[in-house]
Amino acid sequence: MTTIQDYIDDTARSVAFLSRVPVPQRHFIGHDGRLSRAVRAFPLAGVLIVLPAAALAAVLSALSAPPLLIAFATLALQVLVTGALHEDGLSDSADGIGGGRDRESALVIMKDSRVGSYGAVALILSFGLRAAAVAALAAALTPSGLGMALLAVAAASRAAMVWHWSLLPPARRDGVAASVGEPESRATAAALASGILIAALLILPHGTVLAFLLASAGAALAVLSFNRIAMRKISGHTGDTIGAAQQLAEMSVLFALALTL
């Protein structure tokens, strides 16, 4: 039977896994390091991780800062909190999938810490698209609405990570993703349900049903399309592709919201 304390512990472990935020050791007492159940808390952990950046965006918007300044300041703080973990996954995945001749060479490239041309282009497009979308939202929404939208994106994109993770087998047995276990089916369902619910509660007061539906469809399409590519190129997921799935979902949701809000 799951207790409230169990969920708090899972949330704390998820925050530690998804960011550089220091988490009290009491949440890891007796924990074996596996995240099979803890992934259910990824959407809530995403909200907590992005909360400082969302608050900064709201404050800057209230001070009538230029939209593009708001966007880049928000992304900078977000990357500082996460340690660019997801961006690193996107870069490595782009290099491996884009430059690998076959499955083995792609996996070798993805383990290489150096950034190649595919990875560099992916990062430029990610930051550029997200900055443009956040700037558009900053111009269209109230300060509180902007903050809520960013938190909704955080929840939805972390749920997308779990979905990608659960749908594909591990591409290698000695990777980070494999070492922390596969998501339990009930935990995956809880992550998807909470991600959708949190996003709806945060978007709908400031936007429309159409905006929410398009954002959800964008995230789903991004994950499913990326899954097909990952299966074809490396036959599964890795820690890098899980991070890349978050980035692709974040870009898709921001793009959809910028078009409709």
Sequence and secondary structure as in RCSB ss.txt:
>XXXX:A:sequence
MTTIQDYIDDTARSVAFLSRVPVPQRHFIGHDGRLSRAVRAFPLAGVLIVLPAAALAAVLSALSAPPLLIAFATL
ALQVLVTGALHEDGLSDSADGIGGGRDRESALVIMKDSRVGSYGAVALILSFGLRAAAVAALAAALTPSGLGMAL
LAVAAASRAAMVWHWSLLPPARRDGVAASVGEPESRATAAALASGILIAALLILPHGTVLAFLLASAGAALAVLS
FNRIAMRKISGHTGDTIGAAQQLAEMSVLFALALTL
>XXXX:A:secstr
   HHHHHHHHHHHHHHHSS    GGGGTT  S  TTGGGGHHHHHHHHHHHHHHHHHHHHHTT  HHHHHHHHH
HHHHHHHTTHHHHHHHHHHHHHHH SSHHHHHHHHH  S  HHHHHHHHHHHHHHHHHHHHHHHHS HHHHHHHH
HHHHHHHHHHHHHHHHHS BS TTSHHHHT    HHHHHHHHHHHHHHHHHHHTTTS HHHHHHHHHHHHHHHHH
HHHHHHHHHSSB HHHHHHHHHHHHHHHHHHHHHH 
